[in-house]
Amino acid sequence: MAAGVFKSFMRDFFAVKYDEKLNDPQSERLDGNGRLYPNCSSDVWLRSCEREIVDPIEGHHSGHIPRWISGSLLRNGPGSWKVGDMTFGHLFDCSALLHRFAIKNGRVTYQNRFVDTETLRKNRSAQRIVVTEFGTAAVPDPCHSIFDRFAAIFRPDSGTDNSMISIYPFGDQYYTFTETPFMHRINPCTLATEARICTTDFVGVVNHTSHPHVLPSGTVYNLGTTMTRSGPAYTILCFPHGQHMFEDAHVVATLPCRWKLHPGYMHTFGLTDHYFVIVEQPLSVSLTEYIKAQLNGQNLSACLKWFEDRPTLFHLIDRVSGKLVQTYESEAFFYLHIINCFEQDGHVVVDICSYRNPEMINCMYLEAIANMQTNHNYATLFRGRPLRFVLPLGMVPKANCGKRSLVKSLSLGGLSSSQINRGMKHSVSQFSDITYMPTNGKQENSGEESPRRDPKRGRYEEENLNNLVTLEGSQAEAFQRSSGIFLRPEMLCDWGCETPRIFYERYMGKKYRYFYAISSDVDAENPGTLIKVDVWNKTCLTWCEDNIYPSEPIFVPSPDPQSEDDGVILASMVVGGLNDRYVGLIVLCAKTMTELGRCDFHTNGPVPKCLHGWFAPNAI
């Protein structure tokens, strides 16, 4: 253990920090008369809710909303950038705001309320930001000494509980999530916050993902990080369905992090019939930087480090024994969301919305969003594509020597600088997007030694090696290398896809055909496009409308679905530009992606765009 800790300290010591002059080339500026992305209204992310809508309001209906839809579309996301005269620095810092579209007998009502978190109450009471967030440092409290700040590191309740990412059911109750160990129980009919849960109290984790998995039985699994005697480890948490889901929670699997002082950043994980799938990207949370940030009053993004020369690892864990079955590796990439995982003919298939690096996190700073129209690199930094990785089962990887050399990393501590002067910091690979990652294309120059890496594009070319993937119809590849099995993905479609959803209740962890997403291409002809991807034929259907910006598309199956896409798509939507007091619900036919009906609402104040949600049947 001592040797591992020493190596981790050495890795931190030699990590390459950002050189502002070298890695921050100024993008060309326009003269104010033009926009680089004229079809994209970034203001939809910059709005702040000024007054809650506690009582449901009626809207204007058009078209036909099927009468069999009965329930509430619950949404969660950034609600306000402001606290007194202060402003948060990053989208992930904004106070959590809930939205509810109640649907019954073809009619819809709308309401919204803030999640009543401890963080919100503290900030409002002080009329300033007093709790440090991901991209915003709290105002220093002169009453707290450095010893107080050091002691706070070891108290799980000392951090933010701003659960503004997602909503998931635990039995018949609904909880809001973030990546800290806190969640809040909400009333799905009134949006009132009813209780706060700290999972640390039940399973001892220091954090968990924002996207647990809910099984048809009602049992919930999530991925957390815990501290063990040998260092940080990933833990699979099980919340058995029943009256005491939290009290009965327990750990079913534990996997040591690859680096002692750098647990990986985890936003989600995968699950199949027989395996838990942990995709360990080389974006890590530096524990040494975390301590520095706590002592120096820095924002939490200062703790992130991107090891661009290290691979992304795919770990398969047996769901019964909790043991690691096999680990695979691929070229480094960044991701937030796994679309789905499943087993087929001796393979595990993992579909992921992938990015070349984590620069898209930079794109969600207030300064970056506000200045995107003059940043020539913004679209490239946000470029992502859905990729399919195919993991062959039953292969015995060659033994690795186990030696770890010092590796170059790029610190993301400069995601924002001081609160007053918040400059954007970019990695040396900032102009590479995920389309540069080798997928199913055949490579040229087959006479050269393999594998070969193109240092300019970060590509590996595998030649004269046997493809271990035998899955019929798949163009993904896997090769045996000295370090193990190396994966090369195939691209599922040439759209940037985010917040992906499937027919979750029936096809989560199963072979599936369709997923639905919003476009993440800010330079697209219509950035507000909803996308249906056929992963069998690699074709797409889309829906869009000028200046309309929908959020995550939720698939709701018909009462007796006869096919995977027999149902509707529900999506909340806002309008770009000056009409910030509009919010609506669009209902699409999932088969054809054509509009069935909608309901438009005109509110008493600005309505921000939201992130994730859940359809709560019969919550009316």
N, C-alpha and C positions, 0 to 999 in steps of 0.2 A: 504493500500500500504506500509506503514512504517513497519508493521509487516512482510510483505513478503520480503522486502528488508533486514530487520534484519536477517531473517532466511537464506536468500541467503548468506549473509556475514558469518553467523555462519557455513553454510555448507562448504564454502570455507576455513574457519579457521580450521575446523576439517577434511578436505579432507586428505586422506592418500597420501603422496608423495612417490615417488619411493625410495626404499632402494637399492642402487646399489649392495651391498654385498649380500643381500637376494634375489633380483629379477633379477640379471644379472649373473646367472651361466654361466661360460665360456663354450662354446661348445668345444668339442674335436677337436683338430687340426690335420690335416693330415701332412705328412712329405713332401708334395709337389709332390709326385709321383702318387697321385690318386685324383679322384674327386668324391664327394658324389653324384653328379647328372650328370653323364657322358653324358647323352643325352640332357642336357640343356646348351645352350650357352648364358650366361648372357650378353656377350659383345654386343649383338644386342641393348641393352638399353643404352650402355655407349658411343655410337658414337656421334660425333659432325660434323655437316655440315660445311665444310670449305669454299666452294664456291657455291653460288646459281646457279641453272640452269634456267636462265630467259627465254631462247628460247627453245621451245619444241625439244626433241631429239627423233630419231627413235630407235626402238628396234628390236630384233629378234623374229619373230612370229613362233609359232608351234601349231599344232592342228587346231581347227576351232572355231573362235570367231563369234557368230551369228551376221549377218549384221544388224539385227533390233535393236541392242544396239547402241544408239546414244546419246552421252552426255559426261559428265565429272565426274569421280569419284574424289571428293575433299576430302583430308585428312588433319588432323591437329594433332600436337603432339610436343614432345620435339625435338628441333632442334640443340641446342648447350649447352654443359655444361660449356663452357669457356667464360670468359670476361677478356681479357688481360692475366695476369698471375694467375688470380683467377679462382676458380671452384665452381659451385653451389653445394649445399649439398643434394638436393632432386630432384627426377625426375620431380616433379611438378613445379620446379623453372626454368627449362631450357627454353631458348628463343624459342618462338613459330615458328614452321616451317610448311609451307603449301606444300602439294603435289598435283599434278594434273595428272591424267591419262585420256587423251582425246581419246574417242573411236568413230570411224566412219568407216562404210563400212568394218568392220572386222579388221581395223588397229588401232594401239594404239601409242600415243606419251606420253612422260613424261617430267615434269618440276617441280621445287620447288623454293620457295622464303620464306624468313622470313616475318612474320607479322611486319609491320613497326609501332611498338608501341612506346609510349613515354619512356617506361622503356628501350627498346632496344637502343633508341637514347641516353638516358642519360648514360647508361652503356658504350656504345661504345665511347662516347665523353670523358668520364673520364678514360676509359680503366681499370675500376674496377667496382665492384658491388656496386652501390650507391642507389639501391631501394631494400628494404627488401622484401623477398619472403617467401613462406610457410616454407621452411626448411633452409633458408639462411639469415643471418642478414647482412644488408648493412654495408659497412665501415663507421664509424662515421664521420660526417662532422664537423670539428672543428669550423666552422662558425655558427653552429646551437646550441643554448643554450637549456637547458632543457625546457625552456618556449616555444621555437619554436617547440620542439617535442610534447609538450602538446597541443599546438594550432593545430598541424597537425592532431591530433586525430579526430577533428571535420570537417576536410576538405576531402570530398570524393575523390578528385583528388590527394591526397597526397600518396595514396598507389599504388601498382603495377597494371598495365593494361595489363599484359602479358597474352593475351587470347589464351592459348595453349591447350585447352581441346577439343572443338567440333566445328561444323559448322552447322548452321540451316538457312533455308530460311525465309525471311520476304517479302511476295509478290514475286517479281521477283529478289530480292536482297538477297545476302548471307552474313552472319555475323559469325565471330568467337567468341567463348564464353569462359569464365572462371567463377570463383565463386565470383569475384568482380563485381561491377555494370558496368563494361566496356565491350563493344563489338566493333568489327571493321568490317566495310563493306569492302568486298574484291571483286575484279573482277574475276568471275569464269573462265574466259578465259585466263587472263594474270597473275592472282594471285597478282596483285598490290593491296596495301592497299589504299582505297579511302577515308575513313572517320572513325572517332571515335565517338561512342555514349556512353553517361553516363546515364543510366536509372534513376539515382537519380534525374536528371533534370526534368524528366517527371512524375514519380510516387513516389518519395521520399524514395525508398528503400536503404538500406545500402549494400545489396548484393542480388544476385539471383542465382539460380541453373545453372549448365552448360547444362541442358537438358530440354529446353522448349518443349511443345507439339504443333504441327502444325496440325490444323484441316483440313479436306478436303475443307472447305470453304476458307481456307487461314488465318483465324484468329489464332493467337498464344496466348497460355497461358504459364505463368511461375510462379514459386514460389519464393517469395523474403522474406526478413526479414526487418522489419521497426521498428522504435522506437515510441512508443505511450506514452501517459501520464501515463498509468498504467504499462509500461514496454515493453520489446520487444515482437513482434507479427509476426506470419507468415502471409503473404498476397498473395493472388492469383491475379496475374496481367493479364489483358486482353489487347491484342494489336489487335484491330479490323482490318480485312482485308480492305485495301484501300490505297489511296495515302499518307495518313498521319498517319501511324500506330503508330508511337511514340508519336506524338502530341495528338492523340486520346486515348492513353493508359489510363487505369483506374483500380482501385482496385475493385474486385468483391466479395472478401471474406477476412475476417480477423479472425485469431485464436490466442489468447494469448499463448505464450510459457509456458510450464509447470513450468519453473523456472524463476524468475524475472531477475536474473543476469547470466543465462546460456541458451541462445537460442541454440536449437539443430543444429548440423551440417547437412546441406541438400545439397545433390548432384543431386537429382531428385525427382519427385513426380508422382502420378498416376492420371488417369482420366478415367471415365466410362461415360455411357450415361447420368446418373443423378447425379454423385458425383465427387468431387475432393477427392483424396486419399492422405493424408499426413501421412507418416510413420515417427514418431518422435523417433529416436533412442536415447539411453542415452549417446551418444557422443556429448558433448556440447562445445560451444565456451564461455569460461569464460570471462565476460566483465571486471572483476577486473584484471584478468591476462593479458587481452588485453592492458589495460592501463599501467600495469607494463612493458609489452613488448615494448610498444611504447616509454616509458620514458627511459628504460634501453637499448634500441637498440637490442632487442632479435628478433629471427625469429618468425613467426606467429604461428608455431606449438606449441609454448610455451603456447598458449591460450587454447588448447584443453584439456578437462577433460572427462574421461570415468567413468561413474557411473555404475559399474558392477552389483550392487544389485538392480538397478531400472529397471522396465520393458521397453520394446519397446512399444510405443503406436501407434495405428492405428486410425486416425481420418477420418470420412466420413463427407464431407461438401456438402450440397445441391447446385447444380450448378445454380439453379434459384434464391433462396433466399439468398445464401451465408451464411446460418446458419449451425452451427454444428448439425449434425443429431445424431451421436453416436460415442463413443470412445471405443476401444477394447484394450487389452493388451496381450503381449506374453512375454516369457522369453527374456532377453536382447540378442540382436545380432547386428552386424554391417553390413551395406550394402553400396554400391555405386549406384547400378543400379536396378531399377524395370524393369522386363521383360515386363509385361503387366498386366492390370487390366480389369475386365469385370463383368457384372451382369448376373446371371443365377438363375432362380427358387427361388427367394427370398434370394439370397446370393450375396455378392461381393467377387470375387476371386482375390487375389493379389499374383502374382508370383515374387519372388525376388532372386537375387544372394546374398546369405547370408554368413556371417562369424561369428565365435564365438565371436570375439572381434576385435578391430581395429588394431591389431598388424600388419596386412598386410601393413599398412601405413609405419611402421618401415622398412619393407622389401624393400621399394623403395628409401631409402637413398643411396647415392653413395657408402658409405662404406659397407652397407649391400649387395648391388648388387655385388660389386667387391669381397666380401669375402663369397658369398653364397656357393661356392663349399667346404668350410671348416666348414660350420655351419650346424650341425646335426638337428637343429630345424627349419631351413628355410622353408622346405616344409610344416611342421605342422603349422607354423605361417601364411602361405599363403593359407591354406586349406579353401576352400569354397564350397558350394553346392547350387543348385537352389531349393528353397523351395516354396511350395504353402500354403498360408494361406486362409482360407475360413471364411468370416465374415457373420454370419446369420443376416438378416435384421428383423426388427419388434420386436426385443427382448428389454425388458425394464430392464436395469441393476439395480441392487440393489443400494440403496443410499450409497454413501461413506461418511465416517465421515469427510473427507476433511482435516484431520490433517496430517501434513507432519513431519516426524521425521528426525533427522539428519542422513544422510546416508554416508556410506563409499564410497569413490571414489578413483580411481587411476588416478593421473595426468599424462597426456601425454606431460607435459612440457619438459620431458627428451627425447623426440623423437630425438633430437640432443642436444648436449651440446654446448660448444663454437665452433667457427668456426674452430679452429685449432685441438681441441681434440673432435671429434664428436662420442660419445659413444652411443651404442644402449641400450635403456631402454625397458624392457618388463614387462608386468603385471604378477601378480601371477598366472593368468590362462593361461599363454603362451603355455602350453603344451596341452590345450584343443582345438579341432577343431570343426567345425560345426556339424560333424557327431555325436558328443556327445549330441547335442540338441535333446530332445525327439521329435520324429516325429510320424509316424503311427504305430510304434511297440507296441505290447501289453506288459504291465508291469507285473512283477511277484509280489509275496507276497501281494496278494489282501486283506489279513486280516488286514493290518495295516491302521492306520488312514489316511485320505486323505484330502487335497492334501499333499504329502510328497516331501521334497526337499532333494536331495542328494548333500551335500555341496562340495564333491570332484568333481562332474561332473556338478554341476549347474543345475540339472534336476528336473523337477516337475513331479510327477506322480499323475494323476487324476483317482480315483477309486470310484466306486459306485455313479458316477455322470452322469447325462443324457447328452449325446452328442447333442448339439444344431444344429449340421450340418446335414441336411437331403438331401444334394445334392447327387443325384444318382452317384455312382461310385467313390465318393470322400472318401479318407481315412484321410483327415484332420479332426480335432476335435475342438470343442469350448465348454467351460463349464462355468456355472454360478458360480461365486465366490463372496465373500463379497465385493471385490474391483471392481467387474464388470465382464465382459465376458473375459475369458482367452482363448487364441488361442493356439492350437498345430498344427504345419504344417505337411505336407507330403513332402517327397523328390521326385523331378521330375526325377532325374537321378543321377547316382553315378559318375559324372564327375564334376571337378571344371570348372565352366562356367563364362566367363566374356565378357564384351562389347556385350550383347545380342541384337539381332535384329530380327524383325518379318516382315511380309508383312504389313508395317506400314500404307500405304495409305488406306488400306481396313480394317485392323483388329485392329488398335490401339483403345483400349477401348471396343473391341468386343470379344466375345468368339472366340478363335483361337485354332489351333492345333500344329503349329510348331514354334520353334524359333531356331536361329542360333547363335553360340558363338565360341570364342576361348577357348582353354583349359587354366586353371590357375594352373594346377597341375605340378609343376616343377619337381616332381619325377616320372612323367608318363613315359611310354616307349617312347613316342614321345610328348614332351611338346608343339610342334608346331602344334597340332591337331586342325582342324576345326570340329565343332560338330553341327549336326542337331538333335534336340530333339523333339520327338513326345510326347506331354504332355497328349494325350489321352491314349496311350498304354504304356507310360513311356519307350520307346525304343529310341535308338540312331543310327544314321549313322555318319560316320566320314570320313575325308580325311586328309592324312598327307603324308609327304615326308621327308626323312632323311635330317636333318640340314636346313630345310626350316621353317621360322617363319612368318606365315601370321598375318595380323592385322584384326581388326573387320570385319566380313563378312556382306556385304551389299546385301540384297535381291532386285533384280530388276525384276518386273513381265514382262511376255511376253506381246506383244501388246494386246492380247485378252485372258487373263488368264482364264482357265476353272477350276482351282482348286487353293487352297491356296499356293501350292508349285510349281505352273506352272511358271517357270522363271529361272533365273540364280543367282548364288552367285558371287559377285565381291570382291576380297580381294587383297590388296597390300601385298608384301612379301619381306623379306630380308633373307640373308644367314648368318649362324653363322660362327664364326672363322675369318680367315684372309681376306676373300673376302668381305670387307666392302664397296666396290664400286659397289655392285650389288643391284638392286631393280627390282621387277617384278610385274606383274599383273596376277593373276590366275582367270580363269572363270570356274565355276563348274555348272553342272546341279543340280538345287535345289532339284529335285525329288530323284535323286540317289546319290548325292554327289560325282559324278565322274567327272574327268576333261574333259572339252570341248576344251579348248585352253589356251594359255598363251603368254605373251610377256615379254622378258628379256631385261633389260637395263644395260649397263655398263657405269658408270658415271665418272665424273672428280674428285670425292672426296667421302668421306664416306656418307652413307645415313642411318639415324637413323630409328628405328621402330616408328610407329605412333600410335595414340590412337583412335580418333573418326573421322567420316566424313559423307558425304552426297553425293548421286548421283544426279547430276544436269542434268536433261534431256535437250537435245538440246543445251547445253552450249558447243559448238564446234567452 
